[in-house]
Structures are given as structure tokens and as C-alpha cells.
Amino acid sequence: MLAVRAILLDLDGTLIDTVLDLHAAANAMLRDLGRAAVSVDEVRSYVGRGIANLVKRVLAGSMVAAEDPAPPPPAALASFRQHYARENGRHAVLFPGVLDGLEGFRALGLPLGVITNKAEAFALPLLEHVGLAPFFKVVVSGDVLPRPKPDPMPLVWASGRLGASPARVLMIGDSVHDFHAARAAACHVFLVPYGYNEGRDVRDLACDGIVSTLADAVVRIRPE
């Protein structure tokens, strides 16, 4: 049993399956640019480092495009954001066990927060749309602070807002970026195996536990 004072959770790939929304927006952008469509699986592998990097990967058809520090073409980014504003939440669904898990955490009296690289203009409406917003005391989106995940800054900042030392906080995510951010912030970290991890297996990461659902995480923690 892991003793914690607060819990932080990733959004896309951990709480909510948003890949169909992202896929629809990506292909609408490509149509605007006169480019060929991409598959759902391609988009799924590109998710995890924010919208700008998703756009770069979609345009290049390559994961490594995110390593280029140059921003994506402004017209492409504007097109994606316009289409995603329409698609955001349209096809999104909660992953199995999410609602039971959040209710279980709340029953334990643990304050909850969301750490996401999604822009705030999309993250907050999405949480409202799927009915999860009331669970969270803090939401740190990718454009709120100077450095997003995998930098530890969002986790450290959110921990303070929840009144807990990062060393007493559990981060639950689905990707290597969640893992590295948690380790750098000195947080505990659980990973789920069903999300978006750029084609990699989270079981290869030295986290504190792999949980099949958020409901399974509830029985592995206790309030400190």
C-alpha cells in the first residue's frame, strides 16, 4: 500500500480516449492543406507532447519531427486548432474504470489534479464535456506554465496547489513523459498500459506500479 496525500493524473490516454477527435481534426487540417489523410493508429502514436508536436508529426509522417525545435507552419497549426475546437469531445470516451477510480480516490479524501500537455482552451472544455471537471481542484494545461511535461514544473506546482510535498504525491499516467516528469519531481508514479505512449510499452519503465485501470489503483493506495 502506497501512502500519499494527493493524486495527479494525465488526461489524454489516462482518463479519456480522445484519439478519434484528434484524428478527425488532423485529417481536416490535411484536407485544408491538400495532403493525404492519416490513419487512426498513426495519430495514436503521435499523441503525447502537445498539439504543436502532434501537428509536426502528422505533417512529417514521423515521430522524430517533434525533436525539431522549430514550430509547425502557422497555417497548419491554425487549421488544426480550428478543427479541433469543433471536434473536441465529440467522440471522446472515458477509459474503463476511470469514474470508479476517481470516486474511490475522492472517498479516500485525496485531492486530485490533472496534468496535461493539451492547451487549456481544449483541456477545460473537454473535462466539462465528459463530466469530470468537478473531481479536480487543479488543472495544469500545457500552456499554463513555461515548461510542460516531461519537465517536473507542472507536477511541483500542482502539488503545492494541493497542499502536498511532491514526495507525497502519486502521478498516474500512460506515457514515458508522465514517468520522467514524476521521477524528476520526486513523485510516486503508476502507469496504465492502455494509453498513448508513442508506440512503446510502459511496462519497460521502472515505475512504482502498472495498474490496469484507475479503479485498480484505488486498492493500492491509502491516505497518509
Rosetta blueprint (number, residue, H / E / L):
1 M L
2 L E
3 A E
4 V E
5 R L
6 A E
7 I E
8 L E
9 L E
10 D L
11 L L
12 D E
13 G L
14 T L
15 L L
16 I E
17 D E
18 T L
19 V H
20 L H
21 D H
22 L H
23 H H
24 A H
25 A H
26 A H
27 N H
28 A H
29 M H
30 L H
31 R H
32 D H
33 L L
34 G L
35 R L
36 A L
37 A L
38 V L
39 S L
40 V H
41 D H
42 E H
43 V H
44 R H
45 S H
46 Y H
47 V L
48 G L
49 R L
50 G L
51 I H
52 A H
53 N H
54 L H
55 V H
56 K H
57 R H
58 V H
59 L H
60 A H
61 G L
62 S L
63 M H
64 V H
65 A H
66 A H
67 E H
68 D L
69 P L
70 A L
71 P L
72 P L
73 P L
74 P H
75 A H
76 A H
77 L H
78 A H
79 S H
80 F H
81 R H
82 Q H
83 H H
84 Y H
85 A H
86 R H
87 E H
88 N L
89 G L
90 R L
91 H L
92 A L
93 V E
94 L E
95 F L
96 P L
97 G L
98 V H
99 L H
100 D H
101 G H
102 L H
103 E H
104 G H
105 F H
106 R H
107 A H
108 L L
109 G L
110 L L
111 P L
112 L E
113 G E
114 V E
115 I E
116 T L
117 N L
118 K L
119 A L
120 E H
121 A H
122 F H
123 A H
124 L H
125 P H
126 L H
127 L H
128 E H
129 H H
130 V L
131 G L
132 L L
133 A H
134 P H
135 F H
136 F L
137 K L
138 V E
139 V E
140 V E
141 S L
142 G L
143 D L
144 V L
145 L L
146 P L
147 R L
148 P L
149 K L
150 P L
151 D L
152 P L
153 M H
154 P H
155 L H
156 V H
157 W H
158 A H
159 S H
160 G H
161 R H
162 L L
163 G L
164 A L
165 S L
166 P H
167 A H
168 R H
169 V E
170 L E
171 M E
172 I E
173 G E
174 D L
175 S L
176 V H
177 H H
178 D H
179 F H
180 H H
181 A H
182 A H
183 R H
184 A H
185 A H
186 A L
187 C L
188 H E
189 V E
190 F E
191 L E
192 V L
193 P L
194 Y L
195 G L
196 Y L
197 N L
198 E L
199 G L
200 R L
201 D L
202 V H
203 R H
204 D H
205 L L
206 A L
207 C L
208 D L
209 G E
210 I E
211 V L
212 S L
213 T L
214 L H
215 A H
216 D H
217 A H
218 V H
219 V L
220 R L
221 I E
222 R E
223 P E
224 E L
